[in-house]
Amino acid sequence: MPQTAEREGRARPAVAIIGAGPAGLMAAEALAGKGFAVTVFDAMPSPARKFLMAGRGGLNITHSEPLDRFLTRYGEAAPVVGPWIERFTPADLRDWVHGLGIETFVGSSGRVFPVGLKASPLLRAWLRRLDGLGVTLKTRHRWTGWNADGALTFDTPDGVQLVAADATLLALGGASWPRLGSDGGWATLLAAKGVELAPFRAANAGFDVAWSPSFIERAEGQPLKRIALSFARQTSRGEAVVTRTGLEGGALYALGAPLREAIACDGQAVLTLDLKPDLDLRAVTARLAKAPPSESLKNRLRKALGLEGVIPALLREGAAPADLATPAALGARLKALPITLTAIRDLDRAISTAGGIRLTELDEHLMLRRLPGVFAMGEMLDWEAPTGGYLLQACFSGALAAAAGVANFLG
Ligand SMILES: Cc1cc2nc3c(=O)[nH]c(=O)nc-3n(C[C@H](O)[C@H](O)[C@H](O)COP(=O)(O)OP(=O)(O)OC[C@H]3O[C@@H](n4cnc5c(N)ncnc54)[C@H](O)[C@@H]3O)c2cc1C
């Protein structure tokens, strides 16, 4: 028998939030704070597994750059995502973290982290707050759709459970790292209701490069620091790492969307790597010209430009003898090294997912136009952004926008 606020004789409207990731939990906090009876359901045995995983490498919660620049990170989705973030800004998000008793700091790249870098203390404090607000959390509840009467259906260890809610918020995540719970299985449920979806694609994932075996042996796992990468008139500064199969890292992810689309179209994309972005070609060439030609490439690069590690091997990789023969040729190669990317890595291990519910399927309150009373938020929507805290910020801000939509819907 479905439970509703009405049947239980409760005056408070019942809100079902499906997905206990950052988006679902943020909406739960807002709606419980407004007095709604909130239940959060998740398929996994414990909440927010991807959020905890995000904390493993340092939880980059948001970014400190000016808001107008921040909003450009969402590309074509900026007109939709921007208003969410203007209402709950990166500064508001930091205040919210501080309110949980956890300080934040700005790293050298402008990225914002909680002190201690981990997600687990933040999640513990947050779950305590949600408990205090009366939010019910039901784990091991896999949402499987709606029954003929419109009740939500869940597979649970106790069999199929039916839940009738006054409003439903879907926060089911993307389709990367499926073992953490976000497996994209919801897509068929919504497609069956006529909701239009953009295909899932990997975002913030490494790319394949056909390195030679000798280069891989020498370079696998080596960082390329303070580099600039360019593609399609966009340039991104930062770091990348050479992997067995190619390249990965923040500087690459910032160009990920156009690179991925170019590979889908043309089968490959040629990225330009500048190994010394703070010096122009003339200065680089002049410094190389001063280094005695009798010295090894390794020594000349180190003495003239302070470039060490994997860089001599990278410059030699695929080079013709003439490419390294003169200071001018070497300088030109070092300032604009072409790297051919042949594929983006699998969605399974991508940091995030592009694709999902098309933004045109939502009204301005994040309610699905085809399913009145059902709202959607977080990574399951068709927006993408590079790493840098932009993913979590949009999940949190979007969740608050959806929660405001629910409150408006329920009057
Ligand atoms: C390794 C890694 C590092 C990352 N680092 C960062 C970072 O530093 N900064 C940053 O901004 N972002 C980072 N991210 C991305 C960030 O974690 C995600 O964008 C964010 O977790 C998405 O939040 P969400 O609430 O939309 O979805 P999720 O966090 O994916 O939560 C969705 C929830 O829905 C549940 N669910 C799915 N299907 C069902 C179903 N049918 N029934 C019931 N429950 C279901 C899942 O179990 C899950 O708990 C990282 C991601 C990864 C994988």
The ligand as an SDF file (V2000), in Angstrom:
LIG
                    3D

 53 58  0  0  0  0  0  0  0  0999 V2000
   37.0460   10.0570   -8.9960 C   0  0  0  0  0  0  0  0  0  0  0  0
   36.1440   11.2580   -8.9950 C   0  0  0  0  0  0  0  0  0  0  0  0
   36.6050   12.4770   -8.5040 C   0  0  0  0  0  0  0  0  0  0  0  0
   35.7780   13.6010   -8.5180 C   0  0  0  0  0  0  0  0  0  0  0  0
   36.2590   14.7650   -8.0010 N   0  0  0  0  0  0  0  0  0  0  0  0
   35.4720   15.8690   -8.0310 C   0  0  0  0  0  0  0  0  0  0  0  0
   35.9320   17.0850   -7.4680 C   0  0  0  0  0  0  0  0  0  0  0  0
   37.0040   17.1400   -6.8370 O   0  0  0  0  0  0  0  0  0  0  0  0
   35.1470   18.2070   -7.6150 N   0  0  0  0  0  0  0  0  0  0  0  0
   33.9330   18.1620   -8.2620 C   0  0  0  0  0  0  0  0  0  0  0  0
   33.2770   19.2050   -8.4080 O   0  0  0  0  0  0  0  0  0  0  0  0
   33.4470   16.9820   -8.7350 N   0  0  0  0  0  0  0  0  0  0  0  0
   34.1820   15.8550   -8.6380 C   0  0  0  0  0  0  0  0  0  0  0  0
   33.7010   14.6790   -9.1160 N   0  0  0  0  0  0  0  0  0  0  0  0
   32.3320   14.6530   -9.6960 C   0  0  0  0  0  0  0  0  0  0  0  0
   31.2400   14.6540   -8.6190 C   0  0  0  0  0  0  0  0  0  0  0  0
   31.5240   13.6560   -7.6540 O   0  0  0  0  0  0  0  0  0  0  0  0
   29.8710   14.3760   -9.2750 C   0  0  0  0  0  0  0  0  0  0  0  0
   29.6480   15.3540  -10.2820 O   0  0  0  0  0  0  0  0  0  0  0  0
   28.7500   14.4380   -8.2480 C   0  0  0  0  0  0  0  0  0  0  0  0
   28.8940   13.4020   -7.2900 O   0  0  0  0  0  0  0  0  0  0  0  0
   27.3880   14.2720   -8.9210 C   0  0  0  0  0  0  0  0  0  0  0  0
   26.4120   14.4300   -7.9210 O   0  0  0  0  0  0  0  0  0  0  0  0
   24.9280   13.9030   -8.1160 P   0  0  0  0  0  0  0  0  0  0  0  0
   24.2690   14.0670   -6.7850 O   0  0  0  0  0  0  0  0  0  0  0  0
   24.3080   14.5050   -9.3060 O   0  0  0  0  0  0  0  0  0  0  0  0
   25.0710   12.3600   -8.4500 O   0  0  0  0  0  0  0  0  0  0  0  0
   25.8820   11.1120   -7.6900 P   0  0  0  0  0  0  0  0  0  0  0  0
   26.8460   11.6930   -6.7530 O   0  0  0  0  0  0  0  0  0  0  0  0
   26.3190   10.3030   -8.8050 O   0  0  0  0  0  0  0  0  0  0  0  0
   24.7080   10.4590   -6.8770 O   0  0  0  0  0  0  0  0  0  0  0  0
   23.6570    9.7600   -7.5100 C   0  0  0  0  0  0  0  0  0  0  0  0
   23.0700    8.7870   -6.5020 C   0  0  0  0  0  0  0  0  0  0  0  0
   21.9390    8.1510   -7.1250 O   0  0  0  0  0  0  0  0  0  0  0  0
   21.9220    6.7770   -6.7570 C   0  0  0  0  0  0  0  0  0  0  0  0
   21.1670    6.0510   -7.7770 N   0  0  0  0  0  0  0  0  0  0  0  0
   21.4560    5.9070   -9.0920 C   0  0  0  0  0  0  0  0  0  0  0  0
   20.4930    5.1530   -9.6850 N   0  0  0  0  0  0  0  0  0  0  0  0
   19.5740    4.8480   -8.7180 C   0  0  0  0  0  0  0  0  0  0  0  0
   18.3320    4.1380   -8.7190 C   0  0  0  0  0  0  0  0  0  0  0  0
   17.8150    3.5800   -9.8350 N   0  0  0  0  0  0  0  0  0  0  0  0
   17.6420    4.0350   -7.5620 N   0  0  0  0  0  0  0  0  0  0  0  0
   18.1160    4.6070   -6.3990 C   0  0  0  0  0  0  0  0  0  0  0  0
   19.2870    5.2710   -6.3520 N   0  0  0  0  0  0  0  0  0  0  0  0
   20.0050    5.4050   -7.4930 C   0  0  0  0  0  0  0  0  0  0  0  0
   23.3840    6.3930   -6.7020 C   0  0  0  0  0  0  0  0  0  0  0  0
   23.5850    5.2630   -5.8830 O   0  0  0  0  0  0  0  0  0  0  0  0
   24.0260    7.6650   -6.1270 C   0  0  0  0  0  0  0  0  0  0  0  0
   24.1470    7.6030   -4.7120 O   0  0  0  0  0  0  0  0  0  0  0  0
   34.4680   13.5180   -9.0620 C   0  0  0  0  0  0  0  0  0  0  0  0
   34.0000   12.2910   -9.5400 C   0  0  0  0  0  0  0  0  0  0  0  0
   34.8190   11.1770   -9.5080 C   0  0  0  0  0  0  0  0  0  0  0  0
   34.2840    9.8540  -10.0190 C   0  0  0  0  0  0  0  0  0  0  0  0
  1  2  1  0
  2  3  1  0
  2 52  2  0
  3  4  2  0
  4  5  1  0
  4 50  1  0
  5  6  2  0
  6  7  1  0
  6 13  1  0
  7  8  2  0
  7  9  1  0
  9 10  1  0
 10 11  2  0
 10 12  1  0
 12 13  2  0
 13 14  1  0
 14 15  1  0
 14 50  1  0
 15 16  1  0
 16 17  1  0
 16 18  1  0
 18 19  1  0
 18 20  1  0
 20 21  1  0
 20 22  1  0
 22 23  1  0
 23 24  1  0
 24 25  2  0
 24 26  1  0
 24 27  1  0
 27 28  1  0
 28 29  2  0
 28 30  1  0
 28 31  1  0
 31 32  1  0
 32 33  1  0
 33 34  1  0
 33 48  1  0
 34 35  1  0
 35 36  1  0
 35 46  1  0
 36 37  1  0
 36 45  1  0
 37 38  2  0
 38 39  1  0
 39 40  1  0
 39 45  2  0
 40 41  1  0
 40 42  2  0
 42 43  1  0
 43 44  2  0
 44 45  1  0
 46 47  1  0
 46 48  1  0
 48 49  1  0
 50 51  2  0
 51 52  1  0
 52 53  1  0
M  END
$$$$
